[in-house]
Each structure stands twice: as structure tokens, then as C-alpha cells.
Amino acid sequence: MKQLFVLLSISILFGSCWQELRLADCGKSDYRIVVAADADSLTRLAAGRFQDYFRQIADVELPIVAADSLFSIDSRAIVFRTDTSAVADLGEEGFFLFTEGDRLYIQGGTSRGTLNGMYTLLEEYLGCRKYAADAEIIPRRERVTLPRRIADRQVPVISFRDVYYRGTNDPEYIDWHKLSHDSTGGKPDWGLWCHSFGQLLPADRYFQSHPEYFALVNGRRASTQPCLSHPEVLEIVCDNLARKIAAKPEARYWSVSPNDNFGYCRCPLCAETDSVEGSPTGSVIRFVNRVAERFPDKVISTLAYQYSRAAPKKTRPHRNVNIMFCNIECNRSEPIATDSTSASFRRDMEQWVALTDNMLVWDYVIQFKHLVSPFPNFHTLQANIRYFAENHVTAIFEQGNRETGGEFAELRAYLLAKLLWNPEADVDALMNDFLAGYYGPEAGPHIRTYIDRLTENLVRSGKPLSIFGSPTDGADSYLSPENLALYEACFDRAEAAAAGDSVRLKRVRIARQPLRYAELEQTKLDPYGPQGIYMKTAEGTWTTRPEYTKKLQDFIALCREEGVTRLSEWHTTPDEYEALMERISVVRQEGSLSFGRPAVLAPAPHPRYARDADRVLTNGIRGSHDYRLQWLGWDTPHFEAVVDLGSEQRIERISAGYLQTLTDWIFFPKRVTFHLSPDGRHYTCVGAAEQPEVDRTVQVGVRDFSTAAGRRWGRYVKVKTEGIGRCPAWHLGAGGKAFVFMDEITVE
């Protein structure tokens, strides 16, 4: 029996050894890295990078040798092999990791596939991580082993995988996460990328001399879009496209697609086509098909976006036409596949899928109006990518943040990259791994608790989640003051857990910024309230709360430290935000004869922008950059406001504040006049302020229009505002109604 026990023990010992490949042990290794003698540069790069990582893991320098054939490869070898005969099986980017005896093979049908296999080997088998461009984990190991039997074949179902975050443009991050963009965010296989009509038919070159080339909108020609039924437009577009192709002949995909506005052509010919096809998509598809016929060796891409989202009823896209299908309107609080409000999107997708198998989905995954704001959509990311893949979509563009920073930018980019490679990945495990690795094993679980509670509260509220929403949308539910306090407690614990690591502590503090931002934005809902901006002094006057000032200062300071570039997609730097928030922090009561006085408005503001219309203009509060709070908006060219001061007063100055946000069709007025009356019937004009031309240098800004009244007497103050009426021809909303937003009227 004793002899049997010894033999059994030896068998178990050797059985254990036989179950693994021992690549390194105590700083030594018998293995070599082998590449074919004629391997291309990318395959050699993959081998070199693996050598470098392995050195850091095991403190061993594995030699790289070239082999003329498999017969010359040592038995203990890590073989990097690009086998073009395997392309049919592995595609352009797939790979096969496998073992034969003591050998490990990293094989791709192309060298890109081989590189992809190398990074999977590092991450899934050797424990390395790249959470962000500046956050990498390379574990040190005395003994490095792999399972003896590996047969891991991975071929992505999504062949084009683009995650649009500035932080993903690091070259090695791109390679590690197998992304399709380059280090500038560009797409190497694309010559033009979306919204290209403006480049192929430049308005500054053609509009003045040939307005008929452009869209007929509200009875006028506008430079918003081309007139796609005009025969000369087709020739000009094709000529300009041919020049661009000649300058970049290696690019396969070329966008011929609408500009980013709703100003499509309504001329009789375009309108007839659109009527037959069921939507303005008709004119677009017929035009793009004609362009595609001219360039049969290229893929011509166009947008199914907003007014062109619906599939045409009659015309099928040519085989070399790619459809960029965009879900900008969809709700993000529920998966698209089950969300009742996304039914029309699902219908459009099904109809496009029936027409073509050449589709790219443009998916939006952040809150664009408020980039640094809580946006609990993590629970929908995988569900939506799965839905696209199930509908045979093979290309996805995930639009995140073009600016530096943003809510959970690193985490969201990481998860998206993983899910684009494998829509069936374990997203919970991925998130937990990231949180522990990026924020620390002690701090990460507290941040996970915050994410889960925020998501649960959103779902429980039943509220939609719009990419153009605001943190004030959830102020009565998932972002209520009570819930914000619970979330803050999660971050208190996370900061305490990360206190001993300055790098991770800073990351935790940055992750907390969206809560700070939400609290700052919500102070504008009721500035005089308990969570507001102002507090009453012992003397009975109002002043700025010190807590508000400190919160604003701390938020801006960390934005600057992080390098945040903008707080909204196209505008509002941290400095601009600070100035706007400081503007609203000053109570306009002292010396203001108009404070708290009634105002009569004619006509009434637009119903959507009439919140607290009876008191907004005289409540002592100035508006900031969010036109939905402390502003009133009109889409009429003329309106007036009359303030009753209660009795005749000697008046020195009258002023009114106005907002301009060009991307939202909001313009400064072109003329404001000020009038006084003793009785509310007979008025005398006492001054005017003018801005005849639109100041295109101000994307978002606030201006006071004012006049000196010359110490005249009056009880009733009338402010008459004249807007520009219609968006100008150069604007994205050309021909549409222009808005004017007004805030505090101050009489001194």
C-alpha cells in the first residue's frame, strides 16, 4: 500500500505539470518568441510588444528568432504567425490562440488579427489590463504559466468598431482594444465621414451665384442642404468627390450625406420624389445611388438621420451604398429593443435591414448638453449593441465625448470597446474589474454601489433619459436632493478608501464631479430655496451662500486640473461656466426698483419656455447658460414686457438681459427700445440699444441691453424687443423661426 501511495503521488505531481505550460519560473525561461523569416512589420511589432510586456511580467527577456519553416521551430516556442490562408475562417481581424505540445501559437489571418490575438493573450491569460491610456496594470509574477490545452478562436461580429472619446486616441489603447479609428480619431478607410454635402457643394463658393443649387425652405433658398433634384448639383458633387478621391485613393468609404440640420429642399421636384418614397429619405437615396453609379469601386455612405431616418418605400440602395443609421432620438433609460418610445426606431431599422446589409449604426451614449452630469445608461449599453448585432449590423460608431473629460469617460469607453468586440461579454465582471483596477480594490465597490443605486432610481422613476437632457430633469426623482445625499455618501466612502493613493484618489474625485455639477445646476431651480444659491442675512437682505461659492470654486478648480475642455458639446468652457454661474449668484435686489414687481407680457412666451413667466423677469435672478431656467423664450419677432413699479419713480437706467446660443437657434435681439409711462397708456421712448447683425463669434453668451433714462419719472416701464425673426441663410436652421430669450429687467 505504501508503494501504491508513492506512485499515485508522483502521478498527481506530473499530471499537474502536464496540465500547464510553464513560460517562466524565477526569472528564467526556456521559451523563445518565433516569427516567420518573411513576417511583415505588424507581425514583428506584435512579437516585439509581447517581448516587452513579458519582460515586465516575469523579468525575463525572451529572444525573438526568425524561422524559415515550422520544422525549424524549437519545441518550446511562442509563435506569432500570420497565415493569409486563414482569412476565410478568421476574417480581417480574428485570431486563433492554440497550443501544440509545448508550443503556443498566436495566429491571425492578417497581421492585424495576430496583433489582436497578442493583446488578448496579455489580458485574458496573463492578467494585464489597459483601463485608459494612462492606466495600465502589468502584474509581476515569479512563475508564468498557461493552460496546456488552449484553443481560443475569436472573430468579431462587428467589423468596424469606433469609440469616439478623446481618451481612446492613444495608439496603444487603440491596438489593445481593437478599435477601428486612428490616433487622431480619424477613420483610415474613410475619405469623408458624414455631413459631407457642405464639403461637396460649398455654400461659400456657390450660394451667392447659384442659390438654385440649394434647398428651398419656407419659400426661400437656403444654404442648409443642396437641391438634390437639380442636375448640375449632381455633376458638381461628383466632380468634387472625384478630386477628393484622387487625393486619397486608398480610402474605400466616401460620405455623400446631408448636413446636420433640418433644412432639406421642398422644391416641387424634390417634394414629388419624397412623396413617392414616403419621406425626405427618397431624394437622398436616389441622389446617392446616382453618385454610387459613378464610383463603382468605392462605397458611398449616406445618413439615415433625423428627417432621413425612415427607409424609402420604393428605392433600394445600391450594393455599394452604405447607410449610416442614427438613433439620436431614442430614450436611453431602457434598452431600444424593449422601450415603448423607441418603436418607430425599431420599425425603421427593420425596414432598412430588409433593403440592405451594408449598415453602420451611429449610437449616442452620453448627455451632450451637459457632458459632466450623471447619465445612468450603463444598463443599456450591452442590450443595445446586442440588438444591433442581432439585426446583422457589422459596423458601429459609439459617439461619446469629443472633449477632454466627461462623466465616467474612461469606464464608458472601456466597456464599449469590450462590447463591440464581443457583445456577449460579461459586462458586470468587466465593470467590477475596471472599478477595482482604476479606482482601487477598496474604493471601486463604493463607486459600483453609486452606479447601481443611480440606475435603480432612474428605472424606478420611469423617466426617460435624453442625450439632450439636463440634471434638473431628475431633480424630483433619481437626482432628488435626498438621493444626491445618498450618492455623496458613496463617494465619501470611496474617497476615504482611496486616501492613501494620490493617483486613485484624484480619479475618485473626478468621478464625483457629476454630482457636484448636478447640485450646482439644481440650485437654479429655486435660488431662494433651501438648496438654492442665496441665503437671507441677519439684516433681512439676500446674499450668496458660502457653500454655493465653495462648491462652484472646487468644481471649476478640479475641471482645470483634469483639463476639461467644455461642459457642453460645442461650447461652455470651465471658465465660461464659472462666469455664467457667478452672474446668477449675484442677487439683483438692492437698488432695483423693479424687483418683485408684476410684469405683463405680450404676447406670452412660447409655452415650452414660459416657466414662472409671472415673476422670472423681476425676481432678482439672472439666467446662466441653460435657457430652460430663469429665462423666458419667444419665437415671435416682436414682444414686449411692461413692469408696474407701483408708483412714479425717478429712473436713471433700464436694462434687460438676453441670451445667445446659436446651436439652439437662440439669437441676441437686433433692437431693444425702452419706454416710460405715468399711467400705462401713454408711453415715451427714452432710449434704444441695437445689434443689427448677428454676432457669429458668440456661440453661447449673455448680454445686457440697456439705456440711460436721464432721471425721468415714470411708473410703468415697457421693454420692446425685436428679434431677427428667421434664422439667417448661413445658419443650420436657415428659414426656421429664431428664438429670443430674455431674463431680468432691472430699473434703477
Protein Blocks (a to p, Z undefined) as FASTA:
>chain_A
ZZmmmmmmmmmmmmmmmmpccfbgghiafbdcdddfkbcfklmmmmmmmmmmmmmmnopa
cdddddfbfklpcfbdcdddddfklmmmnommbccdddehjbccdddfbfklmmmmmmmm
mmmmnopacfbfklccddddfbdcddfbdcdddddfblbdcdddfklmpfklmmmnopab
dfkopafkbmbggjillmmmcfklmmmmmmmlpcceehiacfkbccfkbmklmmmmmmmm
mmmmmmmmmbmbdcddddddfkbcfbfklmmmmmmnopaklmmmmmmmmmmmmmmmbccd
dddehjlmpccfkbccdfkbccdddfklpcfkbcfklmmklmmmmmmmmmmmmmpccdcd
dddfbdfklmbacddfklmmmmmmmmmmmnopabdcddddfbgcdehklmmmmmmmmmmm
mmmbcfklmmmmmmmmmnopklmmmmmmmmmmmmmmmmmnopacdfkbcfklmmmmmmgf
klmmmmmmmmmmmmmmmmmpmklmmmmmmmmmmmmmmmmmmmmmmmmbmklmbdcdfkop
acddfklmmmmmmmmmmmmmnopabfbfkgoifklmmmmmmmmmpccfeopakgopacdd
dddddfklmghklmmmmnopacdfblkgopacdfbfbdcddddehiacddfbdcdddddd
fknopacdfbdcddddfklmaccdfbdcddfbacfklmbacddddddehlpacfbdcddd
ddehiacfkbmkgoiacdddddddddZZ
